[in-house]
């Protein structure tokens, strides 16, 4: 992805983000870049270290089949007492400000 210019200390510094689904206003690689320049971390999968799961447009077929998704994993962790904030695209964009 190339060298990323970090912004001054930002509240997202050290926060771990995972993205699920397509977003309306940003491509995933753009969203990842926005997190990285604020000192955050992006991962592919939800783990106990995940801070935020950003949920975009979910695949309706996956929901109908009740397939295990990143959202399902985050909800499992939350039920087990491991706090993962599940937010939508609008909430994510507000965090960037």
C-alpha atoms as an extended CHARMM CRD file, in Angstrom:
* protein
*
        97  EXT
         1         1  UNK       CA              0.0000000000        0.0000000000        0.0000000000  PROA      1               0.0000000000
         2         2  UNK       CA              3.0550000000        2.2700000000        0.2000000000  PROA      2               0.0000000000
         3         3  UNK       CA              4.2580000000        4.6090000000        2.9090000000  PROA      3               0.0000000000
         4         4  UNK       CA              1.5260000000        6.1780000000        5.0230000000  PROA      4               0.0000000000
         5         5  UNK       CA              1.8550000000        9.6750000000        6.4950000000  PROA      5               0.0000000000
         6         6  UNK       CA              0.6760000000        9.5190000000       10.1240000000  PROA      6               0.0000000000
         7         7  UNK       CA             -1.4970000000       12.2750000000       11.5530000000  PROA      7               0.0000000000
         8         8  UNK       CA             -0.7910000000       13.7680000000       14.9840000000  PROA      8               0.0000000000
         9         9  UNK       CA             -2.1060000000       11.8110000000       17.9710000000  PROA      9               0.0000000000
        10        10  UNK       CA             -5.6330000000       10.6820000000       17.1350000000  PROA      10              0.0000000000
        11        11  UNK       CA             -8.2090000000        8.8110000000       19.2720000000  PROA      11              0.0000000000
        12        12  UNK       CA             -7.9920000000        5.8440000000       16.8620000000  PROA      12              0.0000000000
        13        13  UNK       CA             -4.2950000000        5.2950000000       17.6100000000  PROA      13              0.0000000000
        14        14  UNK       CA             -3.8120000000        1.6470000000       18.5630000000  PROA      14              0.0000000000
        15        15  UNK       CA             -7.4490000000        0.6910000000       17.9010000000  PROA      15              0.0000000000
        16        16  UNK       CA             -7.9250000000       -2.5180000000       15.8740000000  PROA      16              0.0000000000
        17        17  UNK       CA            -10.4280000000       -2.3850000000       12.9960000000  PROA      17              0.0000000000
        18        18  UNK       CA            -11.9950000000       -5.1220000000       10.8920000000  PROA      18              0.0000000000
        19        19  UNK       CA            -14.2700000000       -4.3560000000        7.9330000000  PROA      19              0.0000000000
        20        20  UNK       CA            -17.1710000000       -6.5180000000        6.8000000000  PROA      20              0.0000000000
        21        21  UNK       CA            -19.3050000000       -5.9590000000        3.7230000000  PROA      21              0.0000000000
        22        22  UNK       CA            -19.1720000000       -3.2840000000        1.0630000000  PROA      22              0.0000000000
        23        23  UNK       CA            -19.4170000000        0.3700000000        2.0320000000  PROA      23              0.0000000000
        24        24  UNK       CA            -21.2840000000        3.1170000000        0.1700000000  PROA      24              0.0000000000
        25        25  UNK       CA            -18.7830000000        5.9720000000        0.3020000000  PROA      25              0.0000000000
        26        26  UNK       CA            -15.3360000000        4.3610000000        0.5880000000  PROA      26              0.0000000000
        27        27  UNK       CA            -13.5640000000        1.4230000000       -0.9370000000  PROA      27              0.0000000000
        28        28  UNK       CA            -12.1920000000       -0.9190000000        1.7020000000  PROA      28              0.0000000000
        29        29  UNK       CA             -8.5840000000       -0.0040000000        0.8440000000  PROA      29              0.0000000000
        30        30  UNK       CA             -9.4640000000        3.6970000000        1.3090000000  PROA      30              0.0000000000
        31        31  UNK       CA            -11.0760000000        2.9690000000        4.6890000000  PROA      31              0.0000000000
        32        32  UNK       CA             -7.9950000000        0.9970000000        5.7530000000  PROA      32              0.0000000000
        33        33  UNK       CA             -5.7290000000        3.8690000000        4.7150000000  PROA      33              0.0000000000
        34        34  UNK       CA             -7.8360000000        6.2950000000        6.8030000000  PROA      34              0.0000000000
        35        35  UNK       CA             -7.4130000000        4.0650000000        9.8540000000  PROA      35              0.0000000000
        36        36  UNK       CA             -3.6710000000        3.6440000000        9.3040000000  PROA      36              0.0000000000
        37        37  UNK       CA             -2.9270000000        7.3650000000        8.9430000000  PROA      37              0.0000000000
        38        38  UNK       CA             -4.6490000000        7.8690000000       12.3070000000  PROA      38              0.0000000000
        39        39  UNK       CA             -2.4060000000        5.2880000000       13.9470000000  PROA      39              0.0000000000
        40        40  UNK       CA             -4.9770000000        2.4810000000       13.9870000000  PROA      40              0.0000000000
        41        41  UNK       CA             -4.4850000000       -1.1430000000       13.0010000000  PROA      41              0.0000000000
        42        42  UNK       CA             -6.4910000000       -3.1240000000       10.4310000000  PROA      42              0.0000000000
        43        43  UNK       CA             -6.9360000000       -6.8770000000       10.4300000000  PROA      43              0.0000000000
        44        44  UNK       CA             -8.7710000000       -9.2780000000        8.1320000000  PROA      44              0.0000000000
        45        45  UNK       CA            -10.5780000000      -11.2870000000       10.8050000000  PROA      45              0.0000000000
        46        46  UNK       CA            -12.3390000000      -10.6020000000       14.0800000000  PROA      46              0.0000000000
        47        47  UNK       CA            -10.2600000000      -11.6870000000       17.0760000000  PROA      47              0.0000000000
        48        48  UNK       CA            -10.3170000000      -10.9600000000       20.7920000000  PROA      48              0.0000000000
        49        49  UNK       CA             -8.0150000000       -8.0110000000       20.0120000000  PROA      49              0.0000000000
        50        50  UNK       CA            -10.5090000000       -6.3670000000       17.6480000000  PROA      50              0.0000000000
        51        51  UNK       CA            -11.7760000000       -3.0040000000       18.9030000000  PROA      51              0.0000000000
        52        52  UNK       CA            -14.1700000000       -2.0790000000       16.0830000000  PROA      52              0.0000000000
        53        53  UNK       CA            -16.0530000000       -4.0950000000       13.4920000000  PROA      53              0.0000000000
        54        54  UNK       CA            -17.2800000000       -1.7870000000       10.7370000000  PROA      54              0.0000000000
        55        55  UNK       CA            -20.2730000000       -3.3940000000        9.0590000000  PROA      55              0.0000000000
        56        56  UNK       CA            -21.1600000000       -2.2900000000        5.5580000000  PROA      56              0.0000000000
        57        57  UNK       CA            -23.7230000000       -3.8220000000        3.2460000000  PROA      57              0.0000000000
        58        58  UNK       CA            -24.0640000000       -7.4750000000        4.2170000000  PROA      58              0.0000000000
        59        59  UNK       CA            -24.4870000000      -10.2340000000        1.6870000000  PROA      59              0.0000000000
        60        60  UNK       CA            -28.2200000000      -11.1040000000        1.8740000000  PROA      60              0.0000000000
        61        61  UNK       CA            -27.5690000000      -14.7280000000        0.8700000000  PROA      61              0.0000000000
        62        62  UNK       CA            -25.1290000000      -15.1960000000        3.7480000000  PROA      62              0.0000000000
        63        63  UNK       CA            -27.6580000000      -13.7610000000        6.1850000000  PROA      63              0.0000000000
        64        64  UNK       CA            -30.4430000000      -16.0350000000        4.8620000000  PROA      64              0.0000000000
        65        65  UNK       CA            -28.2230000000      -19.1120000000        5.2810000000  PROA      65              0.0000000000
        66        66  UNK       CA            -27.0980000000      -17.8700000000        8.7030000000  PROA      66              0.0000000000
        67        67  UNK       CA            -23.4860000000      -18.4490000000        7.6760000000  PROA      67              0.0000000000
        68        68  UNK       CA            -20.8380000000      -17.6260000000       10.2580000000  PROA      68              0.0000000000
        69        69  UNK       CA            -19.6840000000      -14.0920000000        9.4800000000  PROA      69              0.0000000000
        70        70  UNK       CA            -17.4120000000      -11.4970000000       11.0240000000  PROA      70              0.0000000000
        71        71  UNK       CA            -20.5070000000      -10.0100000000       12.6170000000  PROA      71              0.0000000000
        72        72  UNK       CA            -21.4370000000      -13.3550000000       14.1450000000  PROA      72              0.0000000000
        73        73  UNK       CA            -17.9130000000      -13.7660000000       15.5420000000  PROA      73              0.0000000000
        74        74  UNK       CA            -17.9740000000      -10.2650000000       17.0460000000  PROA      74              0.0000000000
        75        75  UNK       CA            -21.3400000000      -11.0000000000       18.6630000000  PROA      75              0.0000000000
        76        76  UNK       CA            -19.9170000000      -14.2400000000       20.1180000000  PROA      76              0.0000000000
        77        77  UNK       CA            -16.9910000000      -12.3240000000       21.6370000000  PROA      77              0.0000000000
        78        78  UNK       CA            -19.3570000000       -9.6670000000       23.0330000000  PROA      78              0.0000000000
        79        79  UNK       CA            -21.5220000000      -12.3770000000       24.6110000000  PROA      79              0.0000000000
        80        80  UNK       CA            -18.3660000000      -13.8170000000       26.2040000000  PROA      80              0.0000000000
        81        81  UNK       CA            -17.5140000000      -10.4320000000       27.7420000000  PROA      81              0.0000000000
        82        82  UNK       CA            -14.8950000000       -9.3450000000       25.1910000000  PROA      82              0.0000000000
        83        83  UNK       CA            -16.0660000000       -5.9220000000       24.0290000000  PROA      83              0.0000000000
        84        84  UNK       CA            -16.0290000000       -5.2660000000       20.2880000000  PROA      84              0.0000000000
        85        85  UNK       CA            -17.8130000000       -2.1360000000       19.0950000000  PROA      85              0.0000000000
        86        86  UNK       CA            -19.9860000000       -2.9750000000       16.0810000000  PROA      86              0.0000000000
        87        87  UNK       CA            -20.5450000000        0.1650000000       14.0330000000  PROA      87              0.0000000000
        88        88  UNK       CA            -21.9170000000        1.0880000000       10.6340000000  PROA      88              0.0000000000
        89        89  UNK       CA            -20.2640000000        3.1470000000        7.9150000000  PROA      89              0.0000000000
        90        90  UNK       CA            -21.7230000000        6.4440000000        9.1320000000  PROA      90              0.0000000000
        91        91  UNK       CA            -20.4050000000        5.8540000000       12.6480000000  PROA      91              0.0000000000
        92        92  UNK       CA            -17.0060000000        4.9540000000       11.1810000000  PROA      92              0.0000000000
        93        93  UNK       CA            -16.8860000000        8.1820000000        9.1710000000  PROA      93              0.0000000000
        94        94  UNK       CA            -17.7310000000       10.1270000000       12.3400000000  PROA      94              0.0000000000
        95        95  UNK       CA            -14.7970000000        8.4590000000       14.1390000000  PROA      95              0.0000000000
        96        96  UNK       CA            -12.4660000000        9.6930000000       11.4130000000  PROA      96              0.0000000000
        97        97  UNK       CA            -13.3710000000       13.3210000000       12.0920000000  PROA      97              0.0000000000
